[in-house]
Amino acid sequence: MTNQDFVAIGDTVVDDFIRLSDARVVCKGEKEDCELCVRFGDKVPFDSSTILYGVGNAANAAVAAARLGLSAGFVTNVGKDLNGDKIVEYFKTEHVDTSHITQHDGAPTNYHYVLWYDDDRTILINHFVYQYRFPMDLPEPKIIYFSSIAGGTEAYHDDVATYLEQHPNVFFCFQPGTFQIKLGAERLGRLYVRANLLVVNKEEAQRILGVPNTQDDVPTLLAGLSALGSKVVIISDDVRGAYALENGAVIHLDMYKDKKPPIEKTGAGDAFTSTTAVYYATGTPLKDAMLRGMINAAHVVQDIGAQRGLQTRAALDAQATNPA
């Protein structure tokens, strides 16, 4: 791998989208208390199955950066199997450098089942814990984007933090995944402190800070995350848009309104975060960068999966400056 503009770090998977119509959603309160229900012990029909290779938070970010015209690479682990081979070949077609994709003998490639009902999804996940080794000789990129990775990788996180401390000129975007949030802000304090940009949704912010979900005042959450040391913090809040804290000032953007309803919402957050990071790290003012992130997210939800709808820089700039 030569020096890249953008390097993403994290797990990648195969997503198998299973379209359901013979199901229902039962809610007992907030969205996190809702359940997807099918008939137990019965044969439940599905409408279709769509298999997508090379997806996941960091994978989506790498493809987004490449579509935006950056030279992009990806540090990840897959099995030495047919699915792993297909993932490597897929990234090559998207012009993502694959020299730091490690294929492991005797290990499976991560395969997720996405239960797609209405315009949302429930994902059945199973992350294999590979023998993770971070390439400390990675040529210094302009931007590093670190996101979701399997459990049991504390030492790997320490290596990433060490690399970032040794390369202070790298713009670092941290989008913590489920395991990283569970590890706690203290355990990953070196990453939070080093982050030029920290991006989470409101529920993730509450979990990171250890506050109840009734604490939903976003400016207060922004201040709490900023106290962890990240230079700029962004919190997305579903239909209420996104909020940022930059140099003590709060920025708010309403959700970008697309004229068409979403087909399904997988990857909207990844598109928003990675696009915002690319633009902001390359000199675009934060609010303008966030707007382009929102536009890209609006396109992603118009197709199946997290990557098909990702736009080019020219398309996003045109839409941001000349909204329909």
Rosetta blueprint (number, residue, H / E / L):
1 M L
2 T L
3 N L
4 Q L
5 D L
6 F E
7 V E
8 A E
9 I E
10 G L
11 D L
12 T L
13 V E
14 V E
15 D E
16 D E
17 F E
18 I E
19 R E
20 L E
21 S L
22 D L
23 A L
24 R E
25 V E
26 V E
27 C E
28 K L
29 G L
30 E L
31 K H
32 E H
33 D H
34 C E
35 E E
36 L E
37 C E
38 V L
39 R L
40 F L
41 G L
42 D L
43 K L
44 V L
45 P L
46 F L
47 D L
48 S E
49 S E
50 T E
51 I E
52 L E
53 Y E
54 G E
55 V E
56 G L
57 N H
58 A H
59 A H
60 N H
61 A H
62 A H
63 V H
64 A H
65 A H
66 A H
67 R H
68 L L
69 G L
70 L L
71 S L
72 A E
73 G E
74 F E
75 V E
76 T E
77 N E
78 V E
79 G E
80 K L
81 D L
82 L H
83 N H
84 G H
85 D H
86 K H
87 I H
88 V H
89 E H
90 Y H
91 F H
92 K H
93 T H
94 E L
95 H L
96 V E
97 D E
98 T L
99 S L
100 H L
101 I E
102 T E
103 Q E
104 H E
105 D L
106 G L
107 A L
108 P L
109 T L
110 N L
111 Y E
112 H E
113 Y E
114 V E
115 L E
116 W E
117 Y E
118 D L
119 D L
120 D E
121 R E
122 T E
123 I E
124 L E
125 I L
126 N L
127 H L
128 F L
129 V L
130 Y L
131 Q L
132 Y L
133 R L
134 F L
135 P L
136 M L
137 D L
138 L L
139 P L
140 E L
141 P L
142 K L
143 I E
144 I E
145 Y E
146 F E
147 S L
148 S L
149 I L
150 A L
151 G L
152 G L
153 T L
154 E H
155 A H
156 Y H
157 H H
158 D H
159 D H
160 V H
161 A H
162 T H
163 Y H
164 L H
165 E H
166 Q H
167 H L
168 P L
169 N L
170 V L
171 F E
172 F E
173 C E
174 F E
175 Q L
176 P L
177 G L
178 T H
179 F H
180 Q H
181 I H
182 K H
183 L H
184 G L
185 A L
186 E L
187 R L
188 L L
189 G H
190 R H
191 L H
192 Y H
193 V H
194 R H
195 A L
196 N L
197 L E
198 L E
199 V E
200 V E
201 N E
202 K H
203 E H
204 E H
205 A H
206 Q H
207 R H
208 I H
209 L H
210 G L
211 V L
212 P L
213 N L
214 T L
215 Q L
216 D L
217 D L
218 V H
219 P H
220 T H
221 L H
222 L H
223 A H
224 G H
225 L H
226 S H
227 A L
228 L L
229 G L
230 S L
231 K L
232 V E
233 V E
234 I E
235 I E
236 S E
237 D L
238 D H
239 V H
240 R H
241 G L
242 A E
243 Y E
244 A E
245 L E
246 E E
247 N L
248 G L
249 A E
250 V E
251 I E
252 H E
253 L E
254 D L
255 M L
256 Y L
257 K L
258 D L
259 K L
260 K L
261 P L
262 P L
263 I L
264 E L
265 K L
266 T L
267 G L
268 A H
269 G H
270 D H
271 A H
272 F H
273 T H
274 S H
275 T H
276 T H
277 A H
278 V H
279 Y H
280 Y H
281 A H
282 T L
283 G L
284 T L
285 P L
286 L H
287 K H
288 D H
289 A H
290 M H
291 L H
292 R H
293 G H
294 M H
295 I H
296 N H
297 A H
298 A H
299 H H
300 V H
301 V L
302 Q L
303 D L
304 I L
305 G L
306 A L
307 Q L
308 R L
309 G L
310 L L
311 Q L
312 T L
313 R H
314 A H
315 A H
316 L H
317 D H
318 A H
319 Q H
320 A H
321 T H
322 N L
323 P L
324 A L
